[in-house]
Amino acid sequence: MDAALQAPTSVARASALPLAVVKLGGSIVRSGRLAGWLEALAGVERPIVIVPGGGALADEVRECQRQLGFGDGTAHRMALLAMDQLAWAIAGVRSGFAVGVAPEELRDILQRGLAAVWAPSALIAGRTDLEATWRLTSDSLALWLAGKLGASDCCVVKSATVPRGSLSAGALMGDGVVDAAFSAMLAETAIRTTMFGQGDEAGLASYLAGRSPARASVVA
């Protein structure tokens, strides 16, 4: 049996702390820094759902679209599959993490004492309430999922250094840090959103455990 599907670890995911969604940037998943972030998340006694970015696999979709000329709808489905693949990669490199698709499946994983990793393609592809373009990527999908799950927090983890303080979603969009649909999705879901960057593993763990405030919060 896959290690990620074995019995729960000693971490009590069904804690008094509310559910949090953590978006792990695809560049982190494909880098040598992934182990440190997973170590930080594995030690948190809180229900956590991880949303992986598409990383280099999504970049390959962009290049393939440029060369072959297919539309954004097709590219969107392919990018969702890239997220699926990195979800399985996360669950495959460390025990205590399991892949789920629908909200009820993710909640079941949490009840088993594991951290859930979302593979979105089967749930998202073909929906008419979400635009199927490059404007809406894993950043906004993490907020969307947080809203569907009733999460209290959405923590967005990027590979770059993140400035401290209150960050404007519009400014982050303008700088290309988050996707172009992020501000509208943040306003729609009203999920408390924080951002963490390079070297913030301990800060993320401390925030999720309720021991310290976030050093960077995002406002619509």
Secondary structure by P-SEA (a helix, b strand, c coil): ccccccccccccccccccbbbbbbccccccccaaaaaaaaaaacccbbbbbbccaaaaaaaaaaaaaacccaaaaaaaaaaaaaaaaaaaaaacccbbbbccaaaaaaaaaacbbbbbbccccccccccccccccccaaaaaaaaaaaacccbbbbbbccccccccccaaaaaaacccccaaaaaaaaaccbbbbbcccaaaaaaaaaaccccccbbbcc
